[in-house]
Amino acid sequence: MNTLDSYLVVGILVFFGLLETFSGYLKNSKRAKADWIEEITGFIALSTIIKPLMVYLVIIIGQNSFPSFATYLQSYSLWMVFVVYLFVDDFMQYCYHRFAHRNAFLWKLHRTHHQAEEMGFFVSYRNAALYYLIMPNIWWMGVITFLGGGKAVAIGLVLKQFIIISSHSRVSWDKPLYKIKGLAPLLAIIEKIIITPAFHHAHHGKSKLDGISDPNGNFGNMFSIWDQLFGTALYTHQFPTEYGLPKPTKDSWTSAYLYPFVKSSDQTSELSSAFKKEQSSTAQPISIQLVKGKKYLWCKCGLSKTQPFCDGNHHGTAFKPVLFEAQKTGTVQLCNCKHTAKAPFCDNSHKNLIS
């Protein structure tokens, strides 16, 4: 069982790789050489070095500090252990993933995952190495393995990898199904349980302006129940036309994968040693011309360099931009002190700041 799960995960990768190849997606891929190196290196390092090392360390610590617990779970049903392992694992990863979008340092480790401008099965493994080394659910995998739940871990790993890889692939199994009305009830049930490609592709979309994407939501990995419980779910049944970051940068694959030990030479990148986020909010509103029916993203964090609109600098903070549609054409006063209670419009809150 310890080797079978590895073969099955590789088999899943090969399966989706062949699907993308025969569908013409890989032939038409716009990925640069650095993207391929980073994604393939990330997969190999994670599967052959990082995960085995982390599990091994937990087992060694357990054997030396808690030897009597080495077979604790073997007296319980395999399927009970499997369910507990999988749900705790997925909840941990949901929390970790969501926090990585709110914490400045973790965001820099996770940022490369969103830097990909097209989806693909290997994007699943596109994160900085340190991002995985401190990922709580991988340590949890080691704990369950030490306690005698290795078979449950193996089964869970295979099932979860199938969902994760399929949700990142450009071959979206759910895309044609949304066009069949008779399948709507079945798809409604499926998407309320597991992560579908449409659900996760929305997380990788470049901006909420398209009405499909939500880079600050849809954090789930295998189960969508966490997003539903905590109000971060968005279902559109559509796929973004643009992927990646609002502000693309030219980071080397080494800086993206080995940050913070290797920094980016691109001074506009968050991964460079010179980059700084600075407050650009002011104690005065901004007069701006809006066009009726056009959608805008108002900056909430106060870090945008394109005030009053969002430029993506909110990533790594607890703030999210506000999407709104202009109801008429004309000049309006948009808040730039970020204290308005009528976002995005000015409500004179800035006067309290001045006084």
N, C-alpha and C positions, 0 to 999 in steps of 0.2 A: 504493500500500500504506500510505503514511503517513496517509491520510485514511480508507481503507476500514476499518481497525481501529477508528477512533473511531465510525464509523457502526454497526459491528457491536456494539460495547459498548452504545451507546445503544439499539440494537435489542433487545439482551438485557434491558435495563431496561424497555423498553416491553412486551416479551413477558411478563415476570413481573408487571409492573404491571397489565396487562390480565387475567392469570390471577387475581390477587388481587382485582381489581375484580369480575369476573364470578363469582368464588367467594363474594363477599359479605364478604371479609375487610376490605377498605378501608372498606366501609360500616359495619362493626361495630368499626372501630378505635377504641381508647381513647387514641390519641396526642393530646397537647396541641399547640397551635399552635407552641410553642417547639420541640417535637420535630421537627415537619415542617421548620421553618426551619433548624434545626441540620443535619438530614440532607441536605436539598436543597442548602443552602449548602456543606456539606462535599463533596458530589459535584461541584458546579460548580467550586469552588475547586481541588479535587484534579485534575480532568480538564482544566481550561482554563488553570490558572495554575501550581500546584505542580509537577506532573509535567513539563510542557513546560519550565518554568524550570530544573528540576534537570538534565534531559537536555541542555538548551541550554548550561548552564554546563560540564558535563562535555565536551561537544563543543568548546567554545571553548578550554578548558584543554588538551584533547588536541591540537587543531590548532596551538596555540602552543608546547606543550612536547614533544609527541611526533608531529609531522606525518607521519613515515614509517610510522606504525601505522594511519593513517586508513582503509585498505582491507585491513587484515591478514587479516580473516576471509573475504573474498570468494573466496579460493582454496579454501576448504573447502566441503564439502557443506552445503546449507541445512539439511537435517534433522539433521546432526551438530551444527551450531551451535545449532539449535533445542533439541535435547535437553540440551546442556550449559547453555545459558542458562536453561532452565526449571527444571532440577533444582537448580542453584546458587541461582537466584532463590528457589525455594520453601524450600530449606534455610535460607537467610538469614532469610526471613520467619518461619519456625518458631522459630529461635533468638531473633530480635528479639521476637516475640510472647511467647515463654516468659519472656524476661528482663524484659519489661514487667510481668509479674505478680510479679516478685521484687524489682524495684528501685522504691524509693519515688517517685522523680521521674517515671520513665517510666510508672508505674502511674497517676499523676494525669493524664498525657496520654492514656492508654488507657481510663481509668475511665469516661468518657462512653459508650464503646462498650458497656459492661455495664450502664449505667444504664437502657437501653431496657427497658421492662417488657412489650414484645411484639416478636416478630420481624417482619421485613419486608425487602424487597429493598434499601431505602435505608439500613438499619442497617449494611450493608457499609462505608459511607463515614462512619460516625459515630466520629470520633476527633478529638483536638485537632490543629490545623494543624501545630504543631511536631512532633507524633508522626510525621507523614509527611515533614517536612523532614529528619529525621535517620534515616529508614528506610533501611537499607543496600541492600535489594534494588531500590529506585528508582534509587539511584546506580549500581547494577550494570546496570540497564537502559540508563542513559546510556553506560556504558562499552562495552557490546556494540554499541550503536547507533553510537558513534564508530568502533569497530573494523570497521564495515561489516556488522554483523549486524542491520540494521534490519528486514528481512523476518522473520527468526526471532523478533525481539522482538514484532512485530505479531501474528504467529500465536499466540505464547505468551500474549500479553496477552488476546486474545479467548477462548482456551480457559480460561485461569485465571479470568477474570472470570465466565464462564458457571458454573463450579463454585462460586466464592465467592458470587455473587448467588443461585444456586439453593439453597445451603446456609443462607442467611440468610432466604430467603423463607418466608412462612407457608404457601405452597403446597408442601407437602413431597412430592416425587414418590415417595419411597421408602415413605411411611407405609402406603399400601394394599398394597404389594407384600409386606410382612412377613407379611401374613395368608394368602398363597398359599404353601403348603408346598413346592410343586414348584419355586419360584423361590429357595428358601433357598440351594442351592449357588452359583447365579449371583450372588446378592446378597453372599454370603460373599467371593467373589472381588473384586467391585466395591468393597466397603467396605474391603478390605485394600489397595486401590490409591489410590482417590480419597476425598475428604471427602464424606460423604452428609449430608443434612439432619439425620437423627437424631443422627449423630456430633457435628455442630457445635452443634445446639440444646442438647445436654447441656452444652456449654461455657458457654452463656448462662443455664442454669438458676440459680435463686436460691440453692439450697442442696443439699448432698449428702444431706440428710435424706430427700429423696424417693426415694432409691435409684436415681435416673436421672441426675441432674445431676452435673457435675464441673467447677466453675468454674476449678479449678487443674489441669486436664488437657485433652486434646483440642485442642492448640494448632495443629494443622495448618491450612493454607489451601487447598491443592489436593490434595496427596498425604498420605495417612494413614501412610505408611511411616515418617516421622520419629517420630511418636508411638509406633509399635510398637517402633522401634529403641531409643528412650530411655525406654520404660516409662511413658509418659503417656497411653496409649490406654485408653478405656473404651467398650465396646460394650454397649448395652442394647436397641437397636431400639425404644426408647420415647421419648416426648417429654415434657419437663417441663410441669407445669401452671402453674408460676410462673416468671417471668423477671425479671431485674434484680438489684439489689444487696440484701443483707440489711438495710442501713440506707439507705432512700431519702432523698434530700435535694432541696431546692428550689433548684437551680442555674439561673441564667439561661443561655440558649443561648450568650451571648457569653463568659461565664466558662468554660463547658464547652469551647468551641471555641478560645478565645484564651488559655487558661491557658498560662503563668504571667503573661502581660501584663495579663490581666483576672482579678481574683479574685472568688470567690463571696461574696455578702452573707449567705448562710446559714452561721451560725457553727458548725453541726454538720457542715458539709461539709469534706472533705479539701481542697477547692479554696479555702477561705477562708484569709485570712492569720492568723487566730487559732487555727486548728485544730492540735492537737498530739496525737500518740499517746503515751500514757504507760503505763509498766509497771504492771500491776495484779496481778502474781503475788506470792505471799507465801511465807514459810518455814514455812507450816502447811497441812495438807490441809483440804479443805472437806467437811463432812458433808452429804450430799444424799440426798433421797428419790427413788428410781427406781421406775419402773413396769415390770413384766415385759412384754417384747415391744415396748416403746417404744424408738425410736432417738434418740440424742443425739449432738451434735457437741461434743467436748471441745476447749477452747482449748489450742493448743500454743505459740502465740507469746508469751503472757503480756501481750497488749495489750487483751484483751477487757474491756469494762466490765460484762459479765454473767457473770463468773467463777462456776463453772469452765467455763462453756459459751461457744462461739464466737459472736461478734457481727459477724464480717466484717472486723475490723481487721487480720487477717493479710494481706490483699491489699497488695501492695507490699513483702512480706517473703519470706524464703526458707522460711517455715513454712507448714504446712498443718494444718487441724484434723483430729482423729481421730474417725471415725464408729464408734459402737459401739451395740449393742443390749443392753438390760438383760435378764439371764438370769432374774432373779427380782425380785419387789417387796420393797423394803426400803431401809434406810439404809446407804450405803456411804461410804467415805473416798476422795474423788477428789483426785488430786494437784493442787496449785496452785503448787508451786515450779518445775514444768516440767522436772524432772530425772529423773523416774521412768523406770525401764526396763520398767515394766509398764503403760504408758499405756492407759487414763486413770487407773488406780488407784494409790493411794499405795503406795510400797515403802520408805518411811522415808528416802528420799534427802534430804529436807529437814533431817534431823538432822545430816548432814554439813555443810550450809550454816551451820547455827547454831553448830556447834562450830568 
